[in-house]
Amino acid sequence: MAIIQLPKDLKFGVATAAYQIEGAANEDGRGESIWDTFAKTPGKVVNGDNGDIACDSYHRYKEDVQLIKELGSDMYRFSVSWPRILPNGTGEVNQKGLDYYHRLVDELLEQGIEPVCTLYHWDLPQALQDKGGWDNRETIDAFTNYAEIMFKEFEGKINKWITINEPWCVSFLSNYVGAHAPGNQDLQLAANISHHLLVAHGQTVKRFRDLGIDGEIGYAPNTTWKEPFSNQQKDIDACQREVGYLIDWFFEPVFHGQYPSYLVDWYKQKGVTLKIEDGDMEVIQQRIDFVGINYYNGNVARYKKGSGLFDCEDMDMDYKRTDINWPIYPEGFYKVLTYIHKKYGDTPIYITENGACFNDEVKDNQVNDTGRINYLKTHLAALQQSIDSGVPVKGYFCWSLLDNFEWAEGYTMRFGLVHMNYRTLERTKKESYYWYQQVIRNGWYDL
């Protein structure tokens, strides 16, 4: 048995997102988002579930902040519902929406927890989607102006800002695969949106700097790792395309001011080209203070003609899987972090999401989610391995505080350290909550 000793200055936290936990969808002037529309479109979300009530954290935020405090968290990463602030995406500000986030942030600060705010975690105002959404460059300005409202309103209270969560999901998963709102299936559209998201990110960082806001700002791409099945070049190239689809496409422009040529060439073969306007790349390449990394899974893969977008086939290596059927591959976490560090330099890293879906239920007032504990053990070990290898990781957020609305999976998939009874809204701490509490308190654990 090995002891994993984590750095004394490593900060720990938990993360959530507005649409997944807040509820109160039709209260206090909140406008409609694309997820309200998508969730109420038959066949899009399991069981026809939606976020109208979710965990009701809008009303129970004090109870949830208490859970975070008892956990011992240094930080809490939450997101803001854009249509709660600007019901139409632009125009008149909804003061009641701002008031809610003031209540939440004030409660966090009072309990000694640092608020980390994500400006965009997928809930685009439906009014903007009606005008073309992220495919319309007017949305870039709308987002930047919304961000400015938040920066000015919360300066001095919030010191860490994340512009966009998982731009790959917002662009390709939502507009090429079509699994998430708004549910389009168009590769050119998805590529356009990926570029507009990066311009919106860069323009927002620039606005943050121009306003002289005190604090730090970054973004949070999701990542994966595909380990080549062999050392044949075709396997290596296929895996590189799959990894780059999530990582390089969203890192290269921010850190190096260009898109990765191997993917640009691949997309051209598919008839896809980006329309890049003058000055876009300079805007995207704004200096950021940190980068957020979201990691859940990876796999061994190989070249196979016609397999997916990149001729890359996942191999069934009989890895254990979580209940959402994702392979458990902590080696990939280490590979992702060292890859990003080697390729993109010493920008501080926060693990903004890492966690596992296990659908254990309450028995005798307990939730024995040993699968989640084992997942966290192996991934925190990979994190320590990365730190020992020189990767500048400053903090780790477990996903998620609560079981919640898991997007297209509705309420069928549970990622929380705290179990949610969706009928009564009762919160029950799982064994993983107590395990993570001990890790935070002690700074080490037995692997």
C-alpha positions in Angstrom: 0.0 0.0 0.0 1.4 3.4 -1.0 0.8 6.7 0.6 0.0 9.6 -1.8 1.2 12.8 -0.2 -0.3 15.9 -1.9 1.4 19.3 -1.9 0.6 21.4 1.1 -0.3 24.4 -1.1 -2.6 22.5 -3.4 -6.1 24.0 -3.1 -9.1 21.7 -3.1 -12.7 22.4 -4.2 -15.9 21.1 -5.7 -17.7 22.3 -8.8 -21.3 22.7 -10.2 -23.1 24.4 -13.0 -26.1 26.7 -12.9 -28.6 24.8 -15.1 -27.7 21.5 -13.5 -28.4 22.5 -9.9 -30.3 25.9 -9.6 -33.8 25.1 -10.7 -36.1 28.2 -10.3 -36.2 28.2 -14.1 -39.3 30.5 -14.2 -38.6 32.7 -11.1 -37.4 36.2 -10.5 -37.2 37.3 -14.2 -34.9 34.5 -15.5 -35.1 34.2 -19.3 -35.2 31.0 -21.3 -32.0 29.2 -22.3 -31.2 26.8 -25.1 -31.3 24.0 -22.5 -34.9 24.8 -21.4 -35.8 24.5 -25.1 -33.7 21.4 -25.7 -34.9 19.5 -22.6 -38.5 20.1 -23.5 -38.0 18.8 -27.0 -39.3 15.2 -27.1 -36.6 12.6 -27.4 -33.6 14.8 -26.6 -33.2 14.1 -22.8 -33.7 10.8 -21.1 -37.2 10.5 -19.5 -38.0 14.0 -20.8 -36.2 15.4 -17.7 -35.4 19.1 -17.5 -33.8 21.6 -15.1 -36.9 23.4 -13.9 -36.3 22.3 -10.4 -33.0 20.3 -10.5 -31.5 20.5 -7.0 -33.4 23.7 -6.1 -30.1 25.2 -5.2 -31.5 28.6 -6.0 -33.5 28.4 -2.8 -31.2 26.0 -0.9 -27.9 27.6 -1.6 -27.2 28.1 2.1 -27.6 24.4 2.7 -25.3 23.7 -0.2 -22.6 26.2 1.0 -22.7 24.5 4.4 -22.0 21.1 2.7 -19.0 22.8 1.0 -17.8 24.2 4.3 -18.1 20.9 6.2 -16.2 19.2 3.4 -13.3 21.6 4.1 -13.2 23.0 0.5 -10.9 25.9 -0.1 -12.8 26.9 -3.3 -16.2 26.5 -5.0 -16.5 26.6 -8.7 -20.1 27.6 -9.8 -21.5 29.0 -13.0 -23.8 32.0 -13.7 -27.0 31.6 -15.7 -26.6 34.1 -18.4 -30.4 34.4 -18.9 -30.8 35.0 -15.2 -28.7 38.2 -15.6 -29.9 39.2 -19.1 -33.1 37.4 -19.9 -32.8 38.3 -23.6 -29.0 37.9 -23.7 -28.6 41.6 -24.2 -30.4 44.7 -23.0 -31.9 45.3 -19.6 -30.2 43.7 -16.6 -32.3 41.6 -14.3 -31.4 42.9 -10.8 -33.0 39.9 -9.1 -30.6 37.6 -11.0 -27.6 39.7 -9.8 -29.0 39.7 -6.3 -29.1 35.9 -6.2 -25.4 35.6 -7.1 -24.5 38.3 -4.5 -26.3 36.2 -1.9 -24.4 33.1 -3.0 -21.0 34.8 -3.2 -21.5 36.6 0.1 -22.4 33.3 1.8 -19.3 31.6 0.4 -17.0 34.5 1.6 -18.6 34.5 5.0 -17.8 30.8 5.3 -14.2 31.3 4.2 -14.7 29.6 0.7 -13.2 31.2 -2.4 -15.7 31.7 -5.2 -14.5 30.7 -8.7 -17.0 31.9 -11.3 -17.6 30.3 -14.7 -19.3 32.8 -17.0 -20.6 30.3 -19.6 -21.5 26.7 -18.8 -23.7 26.1 -21.8 -26.9 28.0 -21.0 -27.1 30.4 -23.9 -30.2 32.7 -23.8 -32.7 31.3 -26.2 -33.3 34.8 -27.6 -29.7 34.8 -28.9 -30.1 31.3 -30.3 -33.1 32.5 -32.3 -30.7 35.0 -34.0 -28.2 32.3 -34.9 -26.6 31.6 -31.5 -22.8 31.2 -31.5 -22.8 31.0 -35.3 -23.7 34.7 -35.3 -20.7 36.9 -34.4 -23.1 39.3 -32.6 -23.2 36.7 -29.8 -19.4 37.3 -29.3 -20.2 41.0 -28.4 -23.2 40.0 -26.3 -21.1 37.6 -24.3 -18.3 40.1 -23.7 -20.9 42.7 -22.5 -22.5 40.2 -20.2 -19.1 39.4 -18.8 -18.3 43.1 -18.2 -21.5 43.4 -16.2 -20.3 40.5 -14.0 -16.8 41.8 -13.7 -17.9 45.2 -12.5 -20.6 43.9 -10.2 -18.4 41.4 -8.4 -15.0 43.0 -8.5 -13.5 42.6 -5.0 -15.7 39.6 -4.3 -14.7 37.2 -7.1 -11.0 37.0 -7.9 -11.0 33.9 -10.3 -13.0 34.0 -13.5 -13.4 31.3 -16.2 -14.8 32.5 -19.5 -16.1 29.3 -21.2 -16.4 25.8 -19.9 -15.6 23.0 -22.4 -15.7 24.8 -25.7 -15.5 21.4 -27.5 -18.9 20.5 -26.0 -20.4 23.8 -26.9 -19.2 23.5 -30.5 -18.7 19.9 -31.7 -20.8 17.9 -29.3 -23.7 20.3 -29.5 -23.6 21.2 -33.2 -21.8 18.3 -35.0 -22.6 15.2 -32.8 -25.9 16.9 -31.8 -26.1 15.3 -28.4 -26.4 18.6 -26.5 -28.4 21.8 -27.0 -29.1 23.1 -29.6 -28.7 19.7 -31.2 -27.4 20.5 -34.7 -25.5 18.0 -36.8 -23.3 20.1 -39.1 -19.5 19.9 -39.0 -19.0 23.3 -40.7 -21.3 24.9 -38.3 -19.5 23.3 -35.3 -16.1 24.5 -36.6 -17.5 28.0 -37.1 -18.8 28.0 -33.5 -15.5 26.7 -32.1 -13.8 29.7 -33.6 -16.4 32.2 -32.4 -16.2 30.8 -28.9 -12.4 31.3 -28.9 -12.8 34.9 -30.2 -15.4 35.5 -27.4 -13.0 34.1 -24.9 -10.2 36.3 -26.1 -12.3 39.4 -26.4 -13.6 38.8 -22.8 -10.1 38.4 -21.5 -9.1 41.6 -23.3 -12.1 43.5 -21.7 -11.1 42.2 -18.3 -7.6 43.6 -18.8 -8.9 46.9 -20.3 -11.2 47.4 -17.3 -8.3 46.9 -14.9 -10.3 44.3 -13.0 -8.4 42.9 -10.0 -8.1 39.1 -10.2 -7.3 36.2 -12.5 -9.0 34.9 -15.7 -8.7 31.7 -17.7 -10.9 29.1 -19.5 -11.6 25.4 -19.0 -11.4 23.0 -22.0 -12.3 19.4 -21.6 -9.7 16.8 -22.5 -9.2 13.2 -23.3 -6.3 10.9 -24.1 -5.9 8.2 -26.8 -2.9 6.0 -26.3 -1.8 4.4 -29.6 -2.3 0.7 -29.8 1.0 0.3 -31.6 4.0 2.4 -32.7 2.8 2.3 -36.3 2.6 5.9 -37.6 -1.1 5.4 -38.7 -2.0 4.6 -35.1 0.0 7.5 -33.7 -1.6 9.9 -36.2 -5.1 8.7 -35.6 -4.7 9.1 -31.8 -3.1 12.5 -32.3 -6.2 13.7 -34.3 -8.6 12.5 -31.5 -6.6 14.1 -28.8 -6.1 17.3 -30.8 -9.8 17.5 -31.5 -10.3 18.4 -27.8 -6.9 19.8 -26.8 -4.9 21.3 -29.6 -7.8 22.9 -31.5 -8.7 24.9 -28.4 -5.1 25.4 -27.0 -3.0 26.2 -30.1 -4.9 29.4 -30.9 -4.8 30.7 -27.3 -1.2 29.9 -26.7 0.4 30.1 -30.1 -2.0 32.2 -32.2 -2.8 29.6 -34.8 -4.9 26.5 -35.4 -3.1 23.1 -35.6 -2.2 22.5 -39.2 -2.7 18.8 -39.1 -6.4 19.3 -38.1 -6.9 22.3 -40.5 -5.7 20.0 -43.3 -8.0 17.1 -42.1 -11.0 19.3 -41.9 -10.3 20.7 -45.4 -10.5 17.1 -46.7 -14.0 17.0 -45.1 -14.9 20.2 -46.9 -14.6 22.4 -43.8 -12.8 25.7 -43.6 -12.8 28.4 -41.0 -13.7 32.0 -41.8 -11.2 33.9 -39.8 -11.6 37.7 -39.8 -8.7 40.2 -39.6 -7.5 40.5 -36.0 -9.3 37.3 -34.7 -6.1 35.4 -33.9 -4.6 38.3 -32.1 -7.8 38.6 -30.0 -7.8 34.9 -29.2 -4.1 35.0 -28.1 -4.6 37.0 -25.0 -2.5 36.1 -22.0 -4.4 34.1 -19.5 -3.6 33.7 -15.8 -4.4 30.0 -15.6 -6.0 27.2 -17.6 -8.7 24.9 -16.3 -8.5 21.2 -17.3 -11.5 18.9 -17.3 -10.6 15.2 -17.5 -12.9 12.2 -17.1 -11.7 9.4 -19.3 -9.4 8.1 -22.1 -8.6 4.9 -23.9 -6.2 2.9 -26.1 -7.0 3.4 -29.8 -5.8 2.6 -33.3 -6.3 3.6 -36.9 -9.4 2.2 -38.6 -10.6 3.7 -41.9 -14.1 5.1 -41.6 -14.2 4.9 -37.8 -15.6 8.2 -36.6 -14.5 11.6 -37.8 -10.8 10.8 -37.5 -10.4 7.2 -38.6 -9.7 6.3 -35.0 -11.1 3.2 -33.2 -11.2 2.8 -29.4 -10.0 -0.6 -28.3 -11.9 -2.5 -25.7 -9.1 -3.3 -23.3 -11.5 -4.4 -20.6 -10.9 -1.4 -18.4 -13.4 -0.9 -15.6 -16.1 1.6 -16.5 -18.2 4.1 -14.6 -22.0 3.8 -14.8 -22.1 6.3 -17.7 -19.9 3.7 -19.5 -16.8 5.8 -19.7 -13.5 3.8 -19.4 -11.5 4.5 -16.1 -8.1 5.5 -17.4 -6.1 7.5 -14.9 -3.0 7.0 -17.0 -4.6 9.4 -19.5 -4.9 12.1 -16.8 -1.1 12.1 -16.3 -0.6 11.9 -20.1 -2.9 14.9 -20.7 -1.3 17.0 -18.1 2.3 16.3 -19.2 1.3 16.8 -22.8 -0.2 20.2 -22.2 2.7 21.3 -20.0 5.3 20.3 -22.5 3.5 21.8 -25.5 2.0 24.9 -23.9 4.3 25.9 -21.2 4.2 26.9 -17.5 0.8 28.6 -17.3 -0.7 27.5 -13.9 -3.3 24.7 -14.1 -6.4 24.1 -12.1 -8.2 20.8 -12.5 -11.6 22.4 -12.9 -13.5 19.0 -13.3 -12.6 15.4 -12.5 -15.0 12.9 -11.1 -17.0 9.8 -11.8 -20.6 8.6 -12.4 -21.7 5.8 -10.0 -25.4 5.4 -9.4 -25.4 4.1 -5.8 -28.5 4.8 -3.8 -29.2 5.4 -0.1 -29.3 2.4 2.1 -29.7 2.7 5.9 -28.9 6.5 5.5 -25.6 5.7 3.8 -24.3 5.7 0.2 -21.4 3.3 -0.2 -20.0 4.6 -3.4 -16.7 2.7 -3.3 -16.4 2.9 -7.1 -16.2 6.7 -6.9 -13.6 6.6 -4.1 -11.4 4.2 -6.1 -11.7 6.5 -9.1 -10.7 9.5 -7.1 -7.8 7.6 -5.5 -6.2 6.6 -8.8 -6.8 10.0 -10.4 -5.4 12.0 -7.5 -2.4 9.6 -7.7 -2.0 10.5 -11.4 -2.3 14.2 -10.4 0.5 13.8 -7.9 2.6 12.0 -10.5 2.1 15.0 -12.8 3.1 17.5 -10.1 6.2 15.4 -9.4 7.0 15.6 -13.1 6.9 19.4 -13.0 3.3 20.2 -14.1 2.3 23.4 -12.3 -1.1 22.3 -10.9 -2.4 24.7 -8.3 -5.8 23.3 -7.5 -8.3 20.4 -7.9 -12.1 20.6 -8.2 -14.0 17.4 -7.8 -17.1 17.1 -10.0 -19.5 17.3 -8.5 -20.8 18.6 -5.2 -24.3 17.2 -5.8 -26.0 14.6 -8.0 -27.7 16.8 -10.6 -29.3 17.2 -14.0 -26.7 15.4 -16.2 -27.6 17.1 -19.5 -28.9 14.6 -22.1 -28.9 11.9 -19.5 -31.4 13.8 -17.3 -31.4 12.6 -13.7 -30.3 9.0 -14.5 -26.6 9.6 -14.0 -25.1 10.6 -10.6 -21.7 12.4 -10.3 -22.2 13.9 -6.8 -20.3 13.5 -3.6 -23.8 14.2 -2.1 -26.8 12.1 -3.1 -29.9 13.9 -4.2 -33.4 12.6 -3.7 -35.0 14.4 -6.6 -38.5 13.9 -5.2 -37.9 15.3 -1.7 -34.7 17.3 -2.5 -33.0 15.7 0.5 -29.2 15.7 0.4 -27.3 12.7 1.8 -23.5 12.7 2.1 -21.9 9.8 0.4 -18.9 7.8 1.6 -16.9 9.6 -1.1 -17.8 12.9 0.5 -16.3 11.7 3.8 -13.2 10.2 2.0 -12.6 13.5 0.1 -13.1 15.4 3.4 -10.3 13.4 5.0 -8.0 14.0 2.0 -8.5 17.7 2.2 -7.9 17.7 5.9 -4.8 15.4 5.9 -3.3 16.2 2.5 -2.6 12.5 2.0 -4.3 9.1 1.6 -3.5 5.4 1.2 -3.7 4.4 -2.4 
